[in-house]
């Protein structure tokens, strides 16, 4: 799901104006002799490239009280005055729970080959753990069968932020027991669905639900924790990921593949020189220190631990081994660059370049334009942690989406955004970076967390009063991209 404010919040403190000017002059002066040779792009994407869309349970399903589902932290949060921009909830949303057949038909008409959905933990375990709800996975059984009948491969996400409220009442992600409960939940789901669902994502966007939900209080559960407690939450989340990887391997069918879906904080070289590219890699590793970096390396970086000081999380070597359990792929949610950087001879080896106030953005102010992030994010991941299979698990854009009198939505701004992002992603695949698929966020307009229904990301317009679905111009664009396996 799209990140609200997170990208801006991950910016490092910028250096003084004189140092920045000197670094800029130095990089520009050497660019002509250090810039890698440009390569001609391949005609399209690799054969077998997977094109799909993505949604999440709380944002689209509705049916909040159906078939034994328990309350989640978002059910609680949305009922607190002032939390949601338009005062709405996800109780009904776009009613995907009952309209999934119509939505699968929309996917098929668009030509998508994959669908990434999330499973609602409180549907499966209303109390978070203990006795499973007998009807908890029935909806997902039906959905998976419908997808397969339409020739669409299902990709499941185990956690997209809807923690059972019962677990929050017992400490939520501050409690190590929540990580263990997540592992048990993962084992149950894997045992039920992996005869048909062969790709499982553990946790979606740790960075967002932790920092927005436990530091700023903008998202559920609405906490503003001090640094020490916040870092322990981070540790419990990556531990939960590792336990889920082990659970899927132990309980899933042979051949099931598992990995994370993280909104990688991406540093881009402000000028594409060898020195600046190296600096961007260093910055990306540090920006992701408590998330992807520790998951892929099995250790927190020295710089991150030094900065945390007494507020560093408590952990054991055994937990680090669990956290770094081998994954089959890495999912990257990429919307915008986190920062641009220039090389620096002083530690830590890079200087952040602040975004000017004039930097363009999409309808959401946090969604700064920087389509080259779709090249650098997977490139960094492949070079920092040799990753053999990468998926872009989310990418998309908010737009005004004002229907014409006949109900059409000509979202040319979203088409512009997607075309530019895919151009840079095509550069990545042309250079052999192992990106295997792309999931566009999102299939449908839906409940956009703290924005409620005031912000739209869908390829399909939804009239929330009638639930009428209308494909937008961007859906036609995406259909052409998929049919050609190349930019349209």
Order of alpha helices (4+ residues) and beta strands (2+ residues): alpha-alpha-beta-alpha-alpha-alpha-beta-alpha-alpha-beta-alpha-alpha-beta-alpha-alpha-beta-beta-alpha-alpha-alpha-alpha-beta-beta-beta-alpha-beta-alpha-beta-beta-beta-alpha
